[in-house]
Amino acid sequence: MPLYDGKSKQEIEAILFQSILDILHKKYGTQPDQAIEKRVRQEWHAMEVNENTLDVAVLHELCLWMRQEGYAYWLNGYAGSSFILYLLGVTAANPLPAHCLCPQCRSVKWNTQYKSGFDLPQSFTVCAVDGSAMEADGQDIPWQNLW
């Protein structure tokens, strides 16, 4: 069933923004790091100003349909700089700066010495809060390239 079919622009934007928040909270917890929340707000504002919200809704729905049908689909290039498109599953790489995320407590540890989270040393990937092994992520791609 189409997610946005028959909806007004305001309804589509509300559904899209709620989808973004739901996915954000699932990945980074109900109280994500302030830098992550700021990135979402900045990108969302740029999308609204440039009137790209409906385009993103179409991409989101297309990706959902393609995955449901068994097709692998990601946009590359400039789209890879958007954290929102990453959360929606439109792009595959997390464009945030290099960081580790604890899968248990959802705490985030940043490391600006590295451009890619996959290059972070093993010693950096242990959670200081609960001792869990953290997941390295982030590719440090500025979002302004796209919006």
Phi and psi in radians as a Rosetta constraint file:
Dihedral C 1 N 2 CA 2 C 2 CIRCULARHARMONIC -1.080 0.35
Dihedral N 2 CA 2 C 2 N 3 CIRCULARHARMONIC 2.387 0.35
Dihedral C 2 N 3 CA 3 C 3 CIRCULARHARMONIC -1.290 0.35
Dihedral N 3 CA 3 C 3 N 4 CIRCULARHARMONIC -0.642 0.35
Dihedral C 3 N 4 CA 4 C 4 CIRCULARHARMONIC -1.968 0.35
Dihedral N 4 CA 4 C 4 N 5 CIRCULARHARMONIC 0.028 0.35
Dihedral C 4 N 5 CA 5 C 5 CIRCULARHARMONIC -1.061 0.35
Dihedral N 5 CA 5 C 5 N 6 CIRCULARHARMONIC 2.292 0.35
Dihedral C 5 N 6 CA 6 C 6 CIRCULARHARMONIC 1.288 0.35
Dihedral N 6 CA 6 C 6 N 7 CIRCULARHARMONIC 0.242 0.35
Dihedral C 6 N 7 CA 7 C 7 CIRCULARHARMONIC -1.768 0.35
Dihedral N 7 CA 7 C 7 N 8 CIRCULARHARMONIC 2.679 0.35
Dihedral C 7 N 8 CA 8 C 8 CIRCULARHARMONIC -1.315 0.35
Dihedral N 8 CA 8 C 8 N 9 CIRCULARHARMONIC 2.914 0.35
Dihedral C 8 N 9 CA 9 C 9 CIRCULARHARMONIC -1.007 0.35
Dihedral N 9 CA 9 C 9 N 10 CIRCULARHARMONIC -0.744 0.35
Dihedral C 9 N 10 CA 10 C 10 CIRCULARHARMONIC -1.133 0.35
Dihedral N 10 CA 10 C 10 N 11 CIRCULARHARMONIC -0.707 0.35
Dihedral C 10 N 11 CA 11 C 11 CIRCULARHARMONIC -1.150 0.35
Dihedral N 11 CA 11 C 11 N 12 CIRCULARHARMONIC -0.736 0.35
Dihedral C 11 N 12 CA 12 C 12 CIRCULARHARMONIC -1.078 0.35
Dihedral N 12 CA 12 C 12 N 13 CIRCULARHARMONIC -0.796 0.35
Dihedral C 12 N 13 CA 13 C 13 CIRCULARHARMONIC -1.093 0.35
Dihedral N 13 CA 13 C 13 N 14 CIRCULARHARMONIC -0.693 0.35
Dihedral C 13 N 14 CA 14 C 14 CIRCULARHARMONIC -1.140 0.35
Dihedral N 14 CA 14 C 14 N 15 CIRCULARHARMONIC -0.767 0.35
Dihedral C 14 N 15 CA 15 C 15 CIRCULARHARMONIC -1.132 0.35
Dihedral N 15 CA 15 C 15 N 16 CIRCULARHARMONIC -0.775 0.35
Dihedral C 15 N 16 CA 16 C 16 CIRCULARHARMONIC -1.078 0.35
Dihedral N 16 CA 16 C 16 N 17 CIRCULARHARMONIC -0.834 0.35
Dihedral C 16 N 17 CA 17 C 17 CIRCULARHARMONIC -1.110 0.35
Dihedral N 17 CA 17 C 17 N 18 CIRCULARHARMONIC -0.693 0.35
Dihedral C 17 N 18 CA 18 C 18 CIRCULARHARMONIC -1.146 0.35
Dihedral N 18 CA 18 C 18 N 19 CIRCULARHARMONIC -0.660 0.35
Dihedral C 18 N 19 CA 19 C 19 CIRCULARHARMONIC -1.068 0.35
Dihedral N 19 CA 19 C 19 N 20 CIRCULARHARMONIC -0.755 0.35
Dihedral C 19 N 20 CA 20 C 20 CIRCULARHARMONIC -1.061 0.35
Dihedral N 20 CA 20 C 20 N 21 CIRCULARHARMONIC -0.830 0.35
Dihedral C 20 N 21 CA 21 C 21 CIRCULARHARMONIC -1.114 0.35
Dihedral N 21 CA 21 C 21 N 22 CIRCULARHARMONIC -0.714 0.35
Dihedral C 21 N 22 CA 22 C 22 CIRCULARHARMONIC -1.071 0.35
Dihedral N 22 CA 22 C 22 N 23 CIRCULARHARMONIC -0.795 0.35
Dihedral C 22 N 23 CA 23 C 23 CIRCULARHARMONIC -1.188 0.35
Dihedral N 23 CA 23 C 23 N 24 CIRCULARHARMONIC -0.713 0.35
Dihedral C 23 N 24 CA 24 C 24 CIRCULARHARMONIC -1.015 0.35
Dihedral N 24 CA 24 C 24 N 25 CIRCULARHARMONIC -0.834 0.35
Dihedral C 24 N 25 CA 25 C 25 CIRCULARHARMONIC -1.196 0.35
Dihedral N 25 CA 25 C 25 N 26 CIRCULARHARMONIC -0.570 0.35
Dihedral C 25 N 26 CA 26 C 26 CIRCULARHARMONIC -1.155 0.35
Dihedral N 26 CA 26 C 26 N 27 CIRCULARHARMONIC -0.700 0.35
Dihedral C 26 N 27 CA 27 C 27 CIRCULARHARMONIC -1.429 0.35
Dihedral N 27 CA 27 C 27 N 28 CIRCULARHARMONIC -0.819 0.35
Dihedral C 27 N 28 CA 28 C 28 CIRCULARHARMONIC -1.905 0.35
Dihedral N 28 CA 28 C 28 N 29 CIRCULARHARMONIC 0.130 0.35
Dihedral C 28 N 29 CA 29 C 29 CIRCULARHARMONIC 1.555 0.35
Dihedral N 29 CA 29 C 29 N 30 CIRCULARHARMONIC 2.968 0.35
Dihedral C 29 N 30 CA 30 C 30 CIRCULARHARMONIC -1.271 0.35
Dihedral N 30 CA 30 C 30 N 31 CIRCULARHARMONIC -0.315 0.35
Dihedral C 30 N 31 CA 31 C 31 CIRCULARHARMONIC -2.223 0.35
Dihedral N 31 CA 31 C 31 N 32 CIRCULARHARMONIC 1.328 0.35
Dihedral C 31 N 32 CA 32 C 32 CIRCULARHARMONIC -1.116 0.35
Dihedral N 32 CA 32 C 32 N 33 CIRCULARHARMONIC 2.775 0.35
Dihedral C 32 N 33 CA 33 C 33 CIRCULARHARMONIC -0.880 0.35
Dihedral N 33 CA 33 C 33 N 34 CIRCULARHARMONIC 2.509 0.35
Dihedral C 33 N 34 CA 34 C 34 CIRCULARHARMONIC -1.024 0.35
Dihedral N 34 CA 34 C 34 N 35 CIRCULARHARMONIC -0.622 0.35
Dihedral C 34 N 35 CA 35 C 35 CIRCULARHARMONIC -1.116 0.35
Dihedral N 35 CA 35 C 35 N 36 CIRCULARHARMONIC -0.613 0.35
Dihedral C 35 N 36 CA 36 C 36 CIRCULARHARMONIC -1.258 0.35
Dihedral N 36 CA 36 C 36 N 37 CIRCULARHARMONIC -0.777 0.35
Dihedral C 36 N 37 CA 37 C 37 CIRCULARHARMONIC -1.062 0.35
Dihedral N 37 CA 37 C 37 N 38 CIRCULARHARMONIC -0.707 0.35
Dihedral C 37 N 38 CA 38 C 38 CIRCULARHARMONIC -1.081 0.35
Dihedral N 38 CA 38 C 38 N 39 CIRCULARHARMONIC -0.740 0.35
Dihedral C 38 N 39 CA 39 C 39 CIRCULARHARMONIC -1.068 0.35
Dihedral N 39 CA 39 C 39 N 40 CIRCULARHARMONIC -0.760 0.35
Dihedral C 39 N 40 CA 40 C 40 CIRCULARHARMONIC -1.105 0.35
Dihedral N 40 CA 40 C 40 N 41 CIRCULARHARMONIC -0.803 0.35
Dihedral C 40 N 41 CA 41 C 41 CIRCULARHARMONIC -1.071 0.35
Dihedral N 41 CA 41 C 41 N 42 CIRCULARHARMONIC -0.760 0.35
Dihedral C 41 N 42 CA 42 C 42 CIRCULARHARMONIC -1.102 0.35
Dihedral N 42 CA 42 C 42 N 43 CIRCULARHARMONIC -0.812 0.35
Dihedral C 42 N 43 CA 43 C 43 CIRCULARHARMONIC -1.144 0.35
Dihedral N 43 CA 43 C 43 N 44 CIRCULARHARMONIC -0.746 0.35
Dihedral C 43 N 44 CA 44 C 44 CIRCULARHARMONIC -1.076 0.35
Dihedral N 44 CA 44 C 44 N 45 CIRCULARHARMONIC -0.764 0.35
Dihedral C 44 N 45 CA 45 C 45 CIRCULARHARMONIC -1.054 0.35
Dihedral N 45 CA 45 C 45 N 46 CIRCULARHARMONIC -0.783 0.35
Dihedral C 45 N 46 CA 46 C 46 CIRCULARHARMONIC -1.097 0.35
Dihedral N 46 CA 46 C 46 N 47 CIRCULARHARMONIC -0.672 0.35
Dihedral C 46 N 47 CA 47 C 47 CIRCULARHARMONIC -1.117 0.35
Dihedral N 47 CA 47 C 47 N 48 CIRCULARHARMONIC -0.742 0.35
Dihedral C 47 N 48 CA 48 C 48 CIRCULARHARMONIC -1.136 0.35
Dihedral N 48 CA 48 C 48 N 49 CIRCULARHARMONIC -0.828 0.35
Dihedral C 48 N 49 CA 49 C 49 CIRCULARHARMONIC -1.055 0.35
Dihedral N 49 CA 49 C 49 N 50 CIRCULARHARMONIC -0.700 0.35
Dihedral C 49 N 50 CA 50 C 50 CIRCULARHARMONIC -1.584 0.35
Dihedral N 50 CA 50 C 50 N 51 CIRCULARHARMONIC 0.107 0.35
Dihedral C 50 N 51 CA 51 C 51 CIRCULARHARMONIC 0.970 0.35
Dihedral N 51 CA 51 C 51 N 52 CIRCULARHARMONIC 0.826 0.35
Dihedral C 51 N 52 CA 52 C 52 CIRCULARHARMONIC -1.830 0.35
Dihedral N 52 CA 52 C 52 N 53 CIRCULARHARMONIC 0.012 0.35
Dihedral C 52 N 53 CA 53 C 53 CIRCULARHARMONIC -1.099 0.35
Dihedral N 53 CA 53 C 53 N 54 CIRCULARHARMONIC -0.701 0.35
Dihedral C 53 N 54 CA 54 C 54 CIRCULARHARMONIC -1.214 0.35
Dihedral N 54 CA 54 C 54 N 55 CIRCULARHARMONIC -0.613 0.35
Dihedral C 54 N 55 CA 55 C 55 CIRCULARHARMONIC -1.074 0.35
Dihedral N 55 CA 55 C 55 N 56 CIRCULARHARMONIC -0.741 0.35
Dihedral C 55 N 56 CA 56 C 56 CIRCULARHARMONIC -1.159 0.35
Dihedral N 56 CA 56 C 56 N 57 CIRCULARHARMONIC -0.678 0.35
Dihedral C 56 N 57 CA 57 C 57 CIRCULARHARMONIC -1.069 0.35
Dihedral N 57 CA 57 C 57 N 58 CIRCULARHARMONIC -0.728 0.35
Dihedral C 57 N 58 CA 58 C 58 CIRCULARHARMONIC -1.108 0.35
Dihedral N 58 CA 58 C 58 N 59 CIRCULARHARMONIC -0.794 0.35
Dihedral C 58 N 59 CA 59 C 59 CIRCULARHARMONIC -1.055 0.35
Dihedral N 59 CA 59 C 59 N 60 CIRCULARHARMONIC -0.751 0.35
Dihedral C 59 N 60 CA 60 C 60 CIRCULARHARMONIC -1.055 0.35
Dihedral N 60 CA 60 C 60 N 61 CIRCULARHARMONIC -0.856 0.35
Dihedral C 60 N 61 CA 61 C 61 CIRCULARHARMONIC -1.149 0.35
Dihedral N 61 CA 61 C 61 N 62 CIRCULARHARMONIC -0.673 0.35
Dihedral C 61 N 62 CA 62 C 62 CIRCULARHARMONIC -1.069 0.35
Dihedral N 62 CA 62 C 62 N 63 CIRCULARHARMONIC -0.789 0.35
Dihedral C 62 N 63 CA 63 C 63 CIRCULARHARMONIC -1.117 0.35
Dihedral N 63 CA 63 C 63 N 64 CIRCULARHARMONIC -0.713 0.35
Dihedral C 63 N 64 CA 64 C 64 CIRCULARHARMONIC -1.063 0.35
Dihedral N 64 CA 64 C 64 N 65 CIRCULARHARMONIC -0.786 0.35
Dihedral C 64 N 65 CA 65 C 65 CIRCULARHARMONIC -1.119 0.35
Dihedral N 65 CA 65 C 65 N 66 CIRCULARHARMONIC -0.789 0.35
Dihedral C 65 N 66 CA 66 C 66 CIRCULARHARMONIC -1.103 0.35
Dihedral N 66 CA 66 C 66 N 67 CIRCULARHARMONIC -0.714 0.35
Dihedral C 66 N 67 CA 67 C 67 CIRCULARHARMONIC -1.170 0.35
Dihedral N 67 CA 67 C 67 N 68 CIRCULARHARMONIC -0.670 0.35
Dihedral C 67 N 68 CA 68 C 68 CIRCULARHARMONIC -1.079 0.35
Dihedral N 68 CA 68 C 68 N 69 CIRCULARHARMONIC -0.612 0.35
Dihedral C 68 N 69 CA 69 C 69 CIRCULARHARMONIC -1.482 0.35
Dihedral N 69 CA 69 C 69 N 70 CIRCULARHARMONIC -0.050 0.35
Dihedral C 69 N 70 CA 70 C 70 CIRCULARHARMONIC 1.625 0.35
Dihedral N 70 CA 70 C 70 N 71 CIRCULARHARMONIC 0.225 0.35
Dihedral C 70 N 71 CA 71 C 71 CIRCULARHARMONIC -1.644 0.35
Dihedral N 71 CA 71 C 71 N 72 CIRCULARHARMONIC 2.408 0.35
Dihedral C 71 N 72 CA 72 C 72 CIRCULARHARMONIC -1.522 0.35
Dihedral N 72 CA 72 C 72 N 73 CIRCULARHARMONIC 2.318 0.35
Dihedral C 72 N 73 CA 73 C 73 CIRCULARHARMONIC -2.618 0.35
Dihedral N 73 CA 73 C 73 N 74 CIRCULARHARMONIC 2.219 0.35
Dihedral C 73 N 74 CA 74 C 74 CIRCULARHARMONIC -2.580 0.35
Dihedral N 74 CA 74 C 74 N 75 CIRCULARHARMONIC 2.523 0.35
Dihedral C 74 N 75 CA 75 C 75 CIRCULARHARMONIC -1.524 0.35
Dihedral N 75 CA 75 C 75 N 76 CIRCULARHARMONIC 2.524 0.35
Dihedral C 75 N 76 CA 76 C 76 CIRCULARHARMONIC -2.025 0.35
Dihedral N 76 CA 76 C 76 N 77 CIRCULARHARMONIC -3.058 0.35
Dihedral C 76 N 77 CA 77 C 77 CIRCULARHARMONIC 1.360 0.35
Dihedral N 77 CA 77 C 77 N 78 CIRCULARHARMONIC -2.449 0.35
Dihedral C 77 N 78 CA 78 C 78 CIRCULARHARMONIC -1.020 0.35
Dihedral N 78 CA 78 C 78 N 79 CIRCULARHARMONIC -0.581 0.35
Dihedral C 78 N 79 CA 79 C 79 CIRCULARHARMONIC -1.041 0.35
Dihedral N 79 CA 79 C 79 N 80 CIRCULARHARMONIC -0.472 0.35
Dihedral C 79 N 80 CA 80 C 80 CIRCULARHARMONIC -1.151 0.35
Dihedral N 80 CA 80 C 80 N 81 CIRCULARHARMONIC -0.176 0.35
Dihedral C 80 N 81 CA 81 C 81 CIRCULARHARMONIC -1.497 0.35
Dihedral N 81 CA 81 C 81 N 82 CIRCULARHARMONIC -0.139 0.35
Dihedral C 81 N 82 CA 82 C 82 CIRCULARHARMONIC -1.620 0.35
Dihedral N 82 CA 82 C 82 N 83 CIRCULARHARMONIC 2.113 0.35
Dihedral C 82 N 83 CA 83 C 83 CIRCULARHARMONIC -1.191 0.35
Dihedral N 83 CA 83 C 83 N 84 CIRCULARHARMONIC -0.628 0.35
Dihedral C 83 N 84 CA 84 C 84 CIRCULARHARMONIC -1.094 0.35
Dihedral N 84 CA 84 C 84 N 85 CIRCULARHARMONIC -0.798 0.35
Dihedral C 84 N 85 CA 85 C 85 CIRCULARHARMONIC -1.130 0.35
Dihedral N 85 CA 85 C 85 N 86 CIRCULARHARMONIC -0.580 0.35
Dihedral C 85 N 86 CA 86 C 86 CIRCULARHARMONIC -1.110 0.35
Dihedral N 86 CA 86 C 86 N 87 CIRCULARHARMONIC -0.834 0.35
Dihedral C 86 N 87 CA 87 C 87 CIRCULARHARMONIC -1.052 0.35
Dihedral N 87 CA 87 C 87 N 88 CIRCULARHARMONIC -0.644 0.35
Dihedral C 87 N 88 CA 88 C 88 CIRCULARHARMONIC -1.393 0.35
Dihedral N 88 CA 88 C 88 N 89 CIRCULARHARMONIC -0.072 0.35
Dihedral C 88 N 89 CA 89 C 89 CIRCULARHARMONIC 1.438 0.35
Dihedral N 89 CA 89 C 89 N 90 CIRCULARHARMONIC 0.276 0.35
Dihedral C 89 N 90 CA 90 C 90 CIRCULARHARMONIC -1.420 0.35
Dihedral N 90 CA 90 C 90 N 91 CIRCULARHARMONIC -0.594 0.35
Dihedral C 90 N 91 CA 91 C 91 CIRCULARHARMONIC -2.095 0.35
Dihedral N 91 CA 91 C 91 N 92 CIRCULARHARMONIC 2.780 0.35
Dihedral C 91 N 92 CA 92 C 92 CIRCULARHARMONIC -1.727 0.35
Dihedral N 92 CA 92 C 92 N 93 CIRCULARHARMONIC -0.418 0.35
Dihedral C 92 N 93 CA 93 C 93 CIRCULARHARMONIC -1.736 0.35
Dihedral N 93 CA 93 C 93 N 94 CIRCULARHARMONIC 2.357 0.35
Dihedral C 93 N 94 CA 94 C 94 CIRCULARHARMONIC -1.345 0.35
Dihedral N 94 CA 94 C 94 N 95 CIRCULARHARMONIC 2.012 0.35
Dihedral C 94 N 95 CA 95 C 95 CIRCULARHARMONIC -1.462 0.35
Dihedral N 95 CA 95 C 95 N 96 CIRCULARHARMONIC 0.033 0.35
Dihedral C 95 N 96 CA 96 C 96 CIRCULARHARMONIC -1.151 0.35
Dihedral N 96 CA 96 C 96 N 97 CIRCULARHARMONIC 2.792 0.35
Dihedral C 96 N 97 CA 97 C 97 CIRCULARHARMONIC -1.021 0.35
Dihedral N 97 CA 97 C 97 N 98 CIRCULARHARMONIC 2.829 0.35
Dihedral C 97 N 98 CA 98 C 98 CIRCULARHARMONIC -0.949 0.35
Dihedral N 98 CA 98 C 98 N 99 CIRCULARHARMONIC 2.286 0.35
Dihedral C 98 N 99 CA 99 C 99 CIRCULARHARMONIC -2.770 0.35
Dihedral N 99 CA 99 C 99 N 100 CIRCULARHARMONIC 2.906 0.35
Dihedral C 99 N 100 CA 100 C 100 CIRCULARHARMONIC -2.082 0.35
Dihedral N 100 CA 100 C 100 N 101 CIRCULARHARMONIC 2.512 0.35
Dihedral C 100 N 101 CA 101 C 101 CIRCULARHARMONIC -2.159 0.35
Dihedral N 101 CA 101 C 101 N 102 CIRCULARHARMONIC 2.239 0.35
Dihedral C 101 N 102 CA 102 C 102 CIRCULARHARMONIC -1.409 0.35
Dihedral N 102 CA 102 C 102 N 103 CIRCULARHARMONIC 2.139 0.35
Dihedral C 102 N 103 CA 103 C 103 CIRCULARHARMONIC -1.226 0.35
Dihedral N 103 CA 103 C 103 N 104 CIRCULARHARMONIC -0.282 0.35
Dihedral C 103 N 104 CA 104 C 104 CIRCULARHARMONIC -1.562 0.35
Dihedral N 104 CA 104 C 104 N 105 CIRCULARHARMONIC -1.057 0.35
Dihedral C 104 N 105 CA 105 C 105 CIRCULARHARMONIC -1.712 0.35
Dihedral N 105 CA 105 C 105 N 106 CIRCULARHARMONIC -0.129 0.35
Dihedral C 105 N 106 CA 106 C 106 CIRCULARHARMONIC 1.184 0.35
Dihedral N 106 CA 106 C 106 N 107 CIRCULARHARMONIC 0.341 0.35
Dihedral C 106 N 107 CA 107 C 107 CIRCULARHARMONIC -1.282 0.35
Dihedral N 107 CA 107 C 107 N 108 CIRCULARHARMONIC 2.659 0.35
Dihedral C 107 N 108 CA 108 C 108 CIRCULARHARMONIC -2.102 0.35
Dihedral N 108 CA 108 C 108 N 109 CIRCULARHARMONIC 2.416 0.35
Dihedral C 108 N 109 CA 109 C 109 CIRCULARHARMONIC -2.160 0.35
Dihedral N 109 CA 109 C 109 N 110 CIRCULARHARMONIC 2.129 0.35
Dihedral C 109 N 110 CA 110 C 110 CIRCULARHARMONIC -1.669 0.35
Dihedral N 110 CA 110 C 110 N 111 CIRCULARHARMONIC 2.635 0.35
Dihedral C 110 N 111 CA 111 C 111 CIRCULARHARMONIC -2.522 0.35
Dihedral N 111 CA 111 C 111 N 112 CIRCULARHARMONIC 1.812 0.35
Dihedral C 111 N 112 CA 112 C 112 CIRCULARHARMONIC -1.432 0.35
Dihedral N 112 CA 112 C 112 N 113 CIRCULARHARMONIC -0.039 0.35
Dihedral C 112 N 113 CA 113 C 113 CIRCULARHARMONIC -1.314 0.35
Dihedral N 113 CA 113 C 113 N 114 CIRCULARHARMONIC -0.303 0.35
Dihedral C 113 N 114 CA 114 C 114 CIRCULARHARMONIC -2.053 0.35
Dihedral N 114 CA 114 C 114 N 115 CIRCULARHARMONIC 2.547 0.35
Dihedral C 114 N 115 CA 115 C 115 CIRCULARHARMONIC -1.509 0.35
Dihedral N 115 CA 115 C 115 N 116 CIRCULARHARMONIC -0.463 0.35
Dihedral C 115 N 116 CA 116 C 116 CIRCULARHARMONIC -2.135 0.35
Dihedral N 116 CA 116 C 116 N 117 CIRCULARHARMONIC 2.343 0.35
Dihedral C 116 N 117 CA 117 C 117 CIRCULARHARMONIC -1.108 0.35
Dihedral N 117 CA 117 C 117 N 118 CIRCULARHARMONIC -0.414 0.35
Dihedral C 117 N 118 CA 118 C 118 CIRCULARHARMONIC -1.269 0.35
Dihedral N 118 CA 118 C 118 N 119 CIRCULARHARMONIC -0.229 0.35
Dihedral C 118 N 119 CA 119 C 119 CIRCULARHARMONIC -1.634 0.35
Dihedral N 119 CA 119 C 119 N 120 CIRCULARHARMONIC -0.045 0.35
Dihedral C 119 N 120 CA 120 C 120 CIRCULARHARMONIC -1.114 0.35
Dihedral N 120 CA 120 C 120 N 121 CIRCULARHARMONIC 2.436 0.35
Dihedral C 120 N 121 CA 121 C 121 CIRCULARHARMONIC -1.181 0.35
Dihedral N 121 CA 121 C 121 N 122 CIRCULARHARMONIC 2.638 0.35
Dihedral C 121 N 122 CA 122 C 122 CIRCULARHARMONIC -0.952 0.35
Dihedral N 122 CA 122 C 122 N 123 CIRCULARHARMONIC -0.642 0.35
Dihedral C 122 N 123 CA 123 C 123 CIRCULARHARMONIC -1.103 0.35
Dihedral N 123 CA 123 C 123 N 124 CIRCULARHARMONIC -0.387 0.35
Dihedral C 123 N 124 CA 124 C 124 CIRCULARHARMONIC -1.459 0.35
Dihedral N 124 CA 124 C 124 N 125 CIRCULARHARMONIC -0.246 0.35
Dihedral C 124 N 125 CA 125 C 125 CIRCULARHARMONIC -1.728 0.35
Dihedral N 125 CA 125 C 125 N 126 CIRCULARHARMONIC 0.479 0.35
Dihedral C 125 N 126 CA 126 C 126 CIRCULARHARMONIC -1.945 0.35
Dihedral N 126 CA 126 C 126 N 127 CIRCULARHARMONIC 2.250 0.35
Dihedral C 126 N 127 CA 127 C 127 CIRCULARHARMONIC -1.224 0.35
Dihedral N 127 CA 127 C 127 N 128 CIRCULARHARMONIC 2.224 0.35
Dihedral C 127 N 128 CA 128 C 128 CIRCULARHARMONIC -1.289 0.35
Dihedral N 128 CA 128 C 128 N 129 CIRCULARHARMONIC -0.357 0.35
Dihedral C 128 N 129 CA 129 C 129 CIRCULARHARMONIC -1.408 0.35
Dihedral N 129 CA 129 C 129 N 130 CIRCULARHARMONIC -0.875 0.35
Dihedral C 129 N 130 CA 130 C 130 CIRCULARHARMONIC -2.235 0.35
Dihedral N 130 CA 130 C 130 N 131 CIRCULARHARMONIC 0.075 0.35
Dihedral C 130 N 131 CA 131 C 131 CIRCULARHARMONIC 1.363 0.35
Dihedral N 131 CA 131 C 131 N 132 CIRCULARHARMONIC 0.070 0.35
Dihedral C 131 N 132 CA 132 C 132 CIRCULARHARMONIC -1.230 0.35
Dihedral N 132 CA 132 C 132 N 133 CIRCULARHARMONIC 2.743 0.35
Dihedral C 132 N 133 CA 133 C 133 CIRCULARHARMONIC -1.272 0.35
Dihedral N 133 CA 133 C 133 N 134 CIRCULARHARMONIC 2.222 0.35
Dihedral C 133 N 134 CA 134 C 134 CIRCULARHARMONIC -1.602 0.35
Dihedral N 134 CA 134 C 134 N 135 CIRCULARHARMONIC 2.710 0.35
Dihedral C 134 N 135 CA 135 C 135 CIRCULARHARMONIC -1.673 0.35
Dihedral N 135 CA 135 C 135 N 136 CIRCULARHARMONIC 2.159 0.35
Dihedral C 135 N 136 CA 136 C 136 CIRCULARHARMONIC -1.381 0.35
Dihedral N 136 CA 136 C 136 N 137 CIRCULARHARMONIC 2.453 0.35
Dihedral C 136 N 137 CA 137 C 137 CIRCULARHARMONIC -2.763 0.35
Dihedral N 137 CA 137 C 137 N 138 CIRCULARHARMONIC 3.045 0.35
Dihedral C 137 N 138 CA 138 C 138 CIRCULARHARMONIC 1.697 0.35
Dihedral N 138 CA 138 C 138 N 139 CIRCULARHARMONIC 2.395 0.35
Dihedral C 138 N 139 CA 139 C 139 CIRCULARHARMONIC -2.171 0.35
Dihedral N 139 CA 139 C 139 N 140 CIRCULARHARMONIC 0.037 0.35
Dihedral C 139 N 140 CA 140 C 140 CIRCULARHARMONIC 0.931 0.35
Dihedral N 140 CA 140 C 140 N 141 CIRCULARHARMONIC 1.035 0.35
Dihedral C 140 N 141 CA 141 C 141 CIRCULARHARMONIC -1.924 0.35
Dihedral N 141 CA 141 C 141 N 142 CIRCULARHARMONIC 2.103 0.35
Dihedral C 141 N 142 CA 142 C 142 CIRCULARHARMONIC -1.162 0.35
Dihedral N 142 CA 142 C 142 N 143 CIRCULARHARMONIC 2.287 0.35
Dihedral C 142 N 143 CA 143 C 143 CIRCULARHARMONIC -1.225 0.35
Dihedral N 143 CA 143 C 143 N 144 CIRCULARHARMONIC -0.391 0.35
Dihedral C 143 N 144 CA 144 C 144 CIRCULARHARMONIC -1.093 0.35
Dihedral N 144 CA 144 C 144 N 145 CIRCULARHARMONIC -0.267 0.35
Dihedral C 144 N 145 CA 145 C 145 CIRCULARHARMONIC -1.040 0.35
Dihedral N 145 CA 145 C 145 N 146 CIRCULARHARMONIC -0.560 0.35
Dihedral C 145 N 146 CA 146 C 146 CIRCULARHARMONIC -1.715 0.35
Dihedral N 146 CA 146 C 146 N 147 CIRCULARHARMONIC -0.990 0.35
